C-alpha cells in the first residue's frame, strides 16, 4: 500500500481545491543520478489500468509499473527552511542521490 501523511493530504487538497482535477498521480520514471525519479502530478481522472487508492479523502492514481516500485512508500509534504515540497519515503529504495531527487532499486 501507499500512504500519505496528514501534511501531504492537506497540501494536495489545497492544490486541488480550485481546479477541475480530481486526484493526484504518483509515478516513477527513468532518469536522475540513481536511475529513477518520482513524479507527482494533478489529474482529472485515472487511466483505465490505474490503481486508484483513496487516502483520507484524496484520490491517488498509480500505474501498475510504478505501483510495484512504490509499495510501502509514504508521501509527505515538508516545509522547512531549506526544503519545501513532497517527499517520497520509499523503503524499497536501495540508494538515493545526494540531492534526494532520484533513487535506485
matplotlib code that plots the C-alpha trace (Angstrom):
import matplotlib.pyplot as plt

x = [0.0, 1.0, 0.3, 0.0, 0.9, -1.7, 0.6, 0.6, -3.2, -3.7, -1.4, -2.9, -6.5, -5.3, -3.8, -6.7, -9.3, -9.6, -9.0, -11.0, -8.6, -10.0, -6.8, -3.0, -0.9, 2.2, 4.6, 8.2, 10.2, 13.6, 16.3, 18.3, 21.6, 20.4, 18.2, 14.6, 12.8, 9.5, 6.7, 3.6, 1.0, -2.6, -5.0, -8.7, -9.3, -7.3, -6.2, -8.2, -5.5, -4.5, -4.8, -7.0, -6.2, -8.3, -6.5, -8.1, -10.3, -7.5, -7.5, -4.1, -3.7, -0.8, 0.0, 0.8, 4.6, 5.0, 2.9, 5.4, 8.2, 6.0, 4.6, 5.2, 6.0, 4.8, 4.4, 5.0, 4.9, 7.7, 8.1, 11.4, 14.0, 16.0, 13.3, 9.7, 7.8, 6.6, 9.0, 8.8, 9.9, 10.4, 11.6, 12.3, 15.0, 18.5, 20.3, 19.5, 21.4, 22.9, 20.1, 17.4, 15.6, 16.3, 16.7, 17.8, 16.3]
y = [0.0, 3.6, 6.1, 9.9, 11.9, 14.4, 17.2, 15.7, 15.3, 18.9, 20.2, 18.1, 19.2, 22.8, 22.4, 20.6, 22.9, 25.5, 23.1, 20.6, 17.9, 15.1, 13.4, 13.1, 10.7, 9.2, 7.7, 6.8, 7.5, 6.6, 9.2, 11.0, 10.1, 6.9, 5.5, 6.6, 9.8, 10.4, 12.3, 13.8, 15.5, 16.6, 14.6, 15.0, 11.2, 7.9, 6.0, 2.8, 0.5, 2.7, 1.6, 4.2, 4.5, 6.8, 8.0, 10.4, 11.9, 12.2, 10.0, 8.7, 7.3, 4.9, 3.0, -0.7, -0.4, 2.5, 0.7, -2.1, 0.3, 2.4, -0.4, 0.6, 4.2, 7.2, 10.5, 13.5, 17.3, 19.1, 22.8, 23.5, 26.3, 24.6, 22.4, 22.7, 20.1, 16.5, 13.8, 10.1, 7.8, 4.6, 1.5, -0.2, 2.4, 0.8, 4.0, 7.7, 10.5, 13.3, 15.7, 13.2, 13.6, 10.1, 6.6, 3.1, -0.3]
z = [0.0, -0.4, 2.3, 2.6, 5.7, 7.0, 5.8, 2.3, 2.3, 3.4, 0.7, -2.0, -1.0, -1.0, -4.5, -6.0, -4.4, -7.3, -10.2, -12.2, -11.2, -9.0, -7.9, -8.0, -10.0, -8.2, -10.6, -11.2, -14.4, -15.6, -15.0, -12.4, -10.9, -9.3, -12.1, -11.2, -10.2, -8.5, -10.2, -8.7, -11.0, -10.7, -12.9, -13.9, -13.9, -13.7, -16.8, -17.4, -16.0, -12.9, -9.3, -7.6, -3.9, -1.7, 1.3, 3.8, 1.0, -1.6, -4.7, -5.7, -9.3, -9.8, -13.0, -12.5, -13.1, -10.7, -8.1, -7.9, -7.1, -4.7, -2.5, 1.1, 0.3, 2.3, 0.6, 2.9, 2.4, 4.1, 4.6, 6.2, 6.0, 3.2, 1.6, 0.6, -1.3, -1.5, -0.2, -1.0, 1.8, 0.0, 1.9, -1.5, -2.5, -2.0, -2.9, -3.4, -5.0, -2.9, -3.8, -2.9, -6.2, -7.6, -6.3, -7.3, -6.5]

ax = plt.figure().add_subplot(projection="3d")
ax.plot(x, y, z, "-o")
ax.set_aspect("equal")
plt.show()
